[in-house]
Amino acid sequence: MSENEKKAGYSKVVQMVPDKGEVVISNGSDEPPKVFTFDAVFNEMVMQKEIYDDAALPIVHNVFEGYNGTIFCYGQTGTGKTHTMEGD
């Protein structure tokens, strides 16, 4: 959450469960949370190197072995895609 969201008293509605590959979304109502499962999930505390090592490095190794490889990043503007792909 951004500092402005924290100051305004908002609560997190999205929880990451990396060991299960789950994203849990809850709107705070009586409605049960929605759970989505993925091959890999990273929380907001993950370091760039961990994402690279898990998601990109195996593809890079395969390219050096002669295979084609593609890394495609998508998501909301300002969430760190370019930084994750290119660094500082």
Secondary structure by P-SEA (a helix, b strand, c coil): ccaaaaaacccccccccccccbbbbbccccccbbbbbccccccccccaaaaaacccaaaaaaaaabbbbbbbbbcccccccccccccc
